[in-house]
Amino acid sequence: MNHKLVKFCVALLFLGAGTAVAGDKEDMIASALSAGPASVTANATVKDYEGNVLKQGSNDFTCYPEAPAMGPACNQGQWDELIGAMMSQKDFTANQISFSYMLAGEGNAPGTSNSDPYQTDPNAVDDWIKEGPHMMIIVPRELLEGMSRDTKDPVYVMWDDTPYAHIMVRITEQE
């Protein structure tokens, strides 16, 4: 496998290689804040996908605007750790519960494979999914036992056979 290509694709997927709402700071902030409920976003930090702070917050959530391959998201700290580990293809171990809101869904992003976080071709797998509004929850691995892996269920495990496994909670029906 070409590791440079994998890293490039993961960077596109999670860091956006430029945001879909490029340029205008206020538009990027509005996009980022569309990901979570007001009780989260009112005091969240907003960053662009290059890590630049667009709005400083005071709670433990960081919100990101929509990117070409991912809808806007508001993440608690461990989510940024998981994404960083995935981008560098390192192990990740959840040591606490951590939430991510994607209440604006995937937006214009194409979706993802439910089993392979590095897959970029929806035609290469039979588990490609594009979710509407949802939440994602990181939990210690043992808490995933007995949960569904079926993307048709309202709550299921994504990326199960990877260190990046997490719970998906559908808020509305999938797109």
Protein Blocks (a to p, Z undefined) as FASTA:
>chain_A
ZZklmmmmmmmmmnonoafkghilmlmmmmmmmmpcfklmmmcccddfkopafbdcfbfb
dcddddfkbccddddfklmmmmmmmmnopacddfbdcddddfkonmjanbjcfklmkbcb
fklpckbccddddddddddfklmgopafbfkbmbdcehklpckbccdddfbdcZZ
